[in-house]
């Protein structure tokens, strides 16, 4: 462990630095350089374990991100040569590049398989930190003129995330499709309220983090193996239950409040029919979250809490979960 610490510290620092460079730059070249620095820092983290699965995932991730970076450069270059009447073409190319980097549909071909081949720590980074730059850049293109395009892109991710997660028996790909669906919600509301989209992203990160920490502690890989969480003590079992329901949008959790405000925003802007489609997809999403809860708490293999243990992560997980509910008053600021 100590032998890998210098590498872990170095690459983690440069990964954060790459994100900061991209988000603080107004120059397209510096934004691209920041994303590539982030990529080149994350890849060594994926290969530190020297497991074949993670090495294969690193190759898939590298190829997908290379394609995304290439499209970003192409769109950036074309934007200087195309007349204003045809600016939509380089904008579309840049949007496709950001969707590929974030793993949004229909460019999500790499995301579930890469998630399924990585450790839970890397899955957490890929689902949270690695989404920040491409999503925030995507939100900058959200305005009234881009409304049809952003709605179509967001709807594609919402539907693909819902349909992809239905038949999943592995937890990590299921959470990958869940992430795709949530990114779709962020995209469709971004043209109406940038702050709402950012709050949605923040809430998603806060909800996902403790869930993946618990899954890492229990080493649960399939939906049926989530019964192992019930052996981790009453506190962690309770928080896992609440966080899964919140991630699925079950009332009255914060996940539900975020979706409720998003629906209200869409309806107020006369997006009635798309909203109905999104709600149907959200219901499908909730069904596979409830499936996780079913296997965790109602399965016949439930481990008696009398023999349960409370890992040291109980306190930080509880703090994360409590902070999730503190976000509810912030919704009044939107």
DRENGUPA-955000 format. One record per residue (C-alpha): x, y, z; residue in three letters. Coordinates in steps of 0.1 Angstrom, whole numbers, padded with zeros to 4 digits, always signed. Layout:
BEGIN
XYZALA/...
END
This chain:
BEGIN
+0000+0000+0000UNK/+0028+0024+0010UNK/+0046+0017-0023UNK/+0017+0029-0043UNK/+0010+0060-0022UNK/+0033+0084-0040UNK/+0017+0074-0074UNK/-0018+0076-0059UNK/-0012+0111-0045UNK/+0005+0124-0076UNK/-0022+0111-0101UNK/-0051+0121-0078UNK/-0037+0156-0075UNK/-0032+0160-0113UNK/-0066+0146-0119UNK/-0081+0173-0097UNK/-0059+0199-0113UNK/-0071+0189-0148UNK/-0107+0194-0138UNK/-0099+0228-0122UNK/-0080+0240-0154UNK/-0110+0230-0176UNK/-0136+0247-0154UNK/-0116+0279-0148UNK/-0106+0285-0184UNK/-0123+0306-0211UNK/-0100+0293-0238UNK/-0111+0262-0257UNK/-0075+0249-0260UNK/-0070+0252-0222UNK/-0103+0234-0216UNK/-0092+0206-0238UNK/-0058+0204-0222UNK/-0074+0202-0187UNK/-0097+0173-0198UNK/-0067+0155-0213UNK/-0046+0160-0181UNK/-0076+0146-0162UNK/-0077+0116-0185UNK/-0039+0109-0183UNK/-0041+0111-0145UNK/-0072+0088-0142UNK/-0057+0060-0164UNK/-0028+0052-0140UNK/-0052+0050-0111UNK/-0071+0023-0131UNK/-0040+0002-0136UNK/-0025+0005-0101UNK/-0041-0028-0090UNK/-0026-0046-0120UNK/-0057-0067-0124UNK/-0065-0078-0160UNK/-0101-0067-0157UNK/-0092-0031-0147UNK/-0064-0030-0174UNK/-0090-0039-0200UNK/-0114-0013-0186UNK/-0086+0013-0188UNK/-0081+0005-0225UNK/-0118+0009-0232UNK/-0120+0041-0213UNK/-0089+0055-0230UNK/-0103+0048-0265UNK/-0137+0063-0257UNK/-0120+0094-0242UNK/-0097+0097-0271UNK/-0126+0097-0295UNK/-0143+0123-0273UNK/-0112+0145-0272UNK/-0107+0142-0310UNK/-0143+0153-0317UNK/-0139+0182-0292UNK/-0108+0194-0311UNK/-0125+0190-0344UNK/-0156+0210-0333UNK/-0134+0236-0318UNK/-0114+0240-0350UNK/-0144+0241-0373UNK/-0160+0268-0352UNK/-0134+0292-0364UNK/-0140+0285-0401UNK/-0178+0280-0404UNK/-0199+0310-0410UNK/-0224+0320-0384UNK/-0253+0304-0403UNK/-0236+0270-0400UNK/-0223+0273-0364UNK/-0247+0245-0354UNK/-0225+0219-0370UNK/-0194+0225-0348UNK/-0216+0229-0318UNK/-0232+0195-0325UNK/-0197+0180-0328UNK/-0186+0195-0295UNK/-0219+0182-0278UNK/-0213+0147-0291UNK/-0177+0148-0278UNK/-0189+0159-0243UNK/-0216+0132-0243UNK/-0190+0106-0252UNK/-0167+0118-0224UNK/-0196+0118-0199UNK/-0210+0084-0211UNK/-0244+0098-0221UNK/-0266+0080-0246UNK/-0263+0073-0275UNK/-0225+0075-0268UNK/-0227+0053-0237UNK/-0214+0021-0253UNK/-0183+0021-0231UNK/-0197+0032-0197UNK/-0215+0001-0183UNK/-0188-0023-0193UNK/-0160-0001-0179UNK/-0179+0003-0147UNK/-0184-0035-0144UNK/-0147-0041-0147UNK/-0135-0016-0120UNK/-0132-0015-0083UNK/-0159+0004-0063UNK/-0135+0033-0056UNK/-0128+0038-0093UNK/-0165+0034-0100UNK/-0172+0062-0076UNK/-0147+0085-0092UNK/-0160+0077-0127UNK/-0196+0083-0117UNK/-0190+0115-0099UNK/-0158+0135-0103UNK/-0152+0125-0139UNK/-0187+0137-0149UNK/-0182+0172-0136UNK/-0162+0188-0164UNK/-0181+0174-0194UNK/-0215+0180-0178UNK/-0208+0216-0168UNK/-0194+0223-0203UNK/-0225+0207-0217UNK/-0247+0230-0196UNK/-0229+0261-0211UNK/-0245+0253-0245UNK/-0280+0253-0229UNK/-0300+0282-0240UNK/-0334+0289-0257UNK/-0320+0283-0292UNK/-0305+0249-0282UNK/-0337+0238-0264UNK/-0348+0212-0290UNK/-0313+0197-0293UNK/-0308+0195-0255UNK/-0343+0180-0250UNK/-0336+0153-0276UNK/-0302+0145-0261UNK/-0315+0144-0226UNK/-0345+0123-0235UNK/-0323+0098-0252UNK/-0302+0094-0220UNK/-0333+0092-0198UNK/-0349+0064-0219UNK/-0317+0045-0225UNK/-0308+0046-0188UNK/-0342+0033-0179UNK/-0344+0005-0205UNK/-0307-0005-0199UNK/-0312-0010-0162UNK/-0343-0032-0163UNK/-0326-0066-0170UNK/-0293-0058-0151UNK/-0283-0084-0125UNK/-0249-0067-0117UNK/-0249-0037-0094UNK/-0222-0017-0111UNK/-0237-0017-0146UNK/-0271-0009-0130UNK/-0257+0021-0113UNK/-0240+0031-0146UNK/-0274+0031-0164UNK/-0288+0050-0134UNK/-0261+0076-0139UNK/-0270+0079-0176UNK/-0306+0085-0167UNK/-0298+0112-0142UNK/-0275+0129-0166UNK/-0304+0130-0190UNK/-0325+0148-0164UNK/-0298+0174-0158UNK/-0295+0180-0196UNK/-0332+0186-0202UNK/-0336+0211-0174UNK/-0303+0230-0181UNK/-0318+0253-0208UNK/-0344+0266-0183UNK/-0322+0268-0152UNK/-0284+0263-0150UNK/-0285+0265-0112UNK/-0311+0238-0111UNK/-0290+0215-0133UNK/-0259+0221-0111UNK/-0279+0215-0079UNK/-0292+0182-0095UNK/-0256+0172-0102UNK/-0245+0181-0067UNK/-0274+0161-0052UNK/-0266+0131-0074UNK/-0230+0131-0063UNK/-0239+0133-0026UNK/-0265+0105-0030UNK/-0242+0082-0050UNK/-0211+0085-0028UNK/-0224+0067+0004UNK/-0241+0041-0017UNK/-0209+0031-0034UNK/-0190+0032-0001UNK/-0214+0008+0014UNK/-0213-0015-0016UNK/-0175-0014-0015UNK/-0175-0024+0022UNK/-0199-0053+0016UNK/-0182-0062-0018UNK/-0216-0066-0033UNK/-0214-0072-0071UNK/-0248-0086-0081UNK/-0283-0075-0070UNK/-0287-0107-0050UNK/-0254-0102-0031UNK/-0266-0068-0017UNK/-0279-0090+0012UNK/-0244-0087+0025UNK/-0252-0050+0034UNK/-0277-0063+0060UNK/-0247-0078+0079UNK/-0230-0044+0083UNK/-0252-0032+0111UNK/-0285-0014+0115UNK/-0271+0021+0108UNK/-0256+0013+0075UNK/-0286-0009+0065UNK/-0309+0020+0072UNK/-0288+0046+0053UNK/-0285+0023+0023UNK/-0322+0018+0023UNK/-0328+0056+0024UNK/-0302+0065-0001UNK/-0313+0039-0027UNK/-0349+0052-0024UNK/-0336+0088-0027UNK/-0316+0079-0058UNK/-0347+0064-0073UNK/-0368+0094-0066UNK/-0391+0079-0040UNK/-0411+0106-0020UNK/-0404+0124+0003UNK/-0366+0121-0002UNK/-0343+0147-0017UNK/-0341+0127-0050UNK/-0379+0131-0053UNK/-0377+0168-0045UNK/-0351+0174-0072UNK/-0372+0156-0098UNK/-0404+0173-0086UNK/-0388+0208-0092UNK/-0374+0196-0125UNK/-0409+0184-0136UNK/-0424+0217-0124UNK/-0398+0236-0145UNK/-0406+0216-0176UNK/-0444+0219-0172UNK/-0441+0257-0167UNK/-0423+0259-0200UNK/-0451+0239-0218UNK/-0430+0207-0221UNK/-0461+0185-0212UNK/-0456+0155-0235UNK/-0418+0151-0229UNK/-0424+0154-0192UNK/-0449+0125-0193UNK/-0423+0103-0211UNK/-0397+0113-0186UNK/-0419+0104-0157UNK/-0427+0070-0172UNK/-0390+0064-0175UNK/-0384+0075-0139UNK/-0410+0050-0128UNK/-0391+0022-0146UNK/-0359+0035-0129UNK/-0376+0033-0095UNK/-0386-0003-0102UNK/-0350-0015-0104UNK/-0340+0005-0073UNK/-0368-0012-0054UNK/-0355-0045-0067UNK/-0322-0037-0050UNK/-0341-0030-0018UNK/-0361-0062-0021UNK/-0330-0084-0024UNK/-0313-0065+0005UNK/-0341-0067+0030UNK/-0367-0092+0020UNK/-0345-0121+0007UNK/-0345-0153+0026UNK/-0308-0151+0029UNK/-0311-0120+0052UNK/-0284-0121+0078UNK/-0295-0117+0114UNK/-0287-0083+0128UNK/-0278-0100+0161UNK/-0245-0110+0144UNK/-0240-0078+0125UNK/-0210-0056+0128UNK/-0207-0018+0124UNK/-0178-0008+0102UNK/-0159+0024+0108UNK/-0175+0040+0078UNK/-0208+0042+0096UNK/-0203+0077+0108UNK/-0191+0093+0076UNK/-0218+0076+0056UNK/-0244+0088+0081UNK/-0230+0124+0077UNK/-0232+0121+0040UNK/-0268+0109+0042UNK/-0278+0136+0066UNK/-0263+0163+0044UNK/-0284+0149+0016UNK/-0316+0160+0035UNK/-0300+0194+0043UNK/-0302+0201+0005UNK/-0340+0202+0006UNK/-0342+0239+0019UNK/-0318+0249-0009UNK/-0344+0240-0035UNK/-0363+0272-0025UNK/-0334+0292-0040UNK/-0339+0278-0075UNK/
END
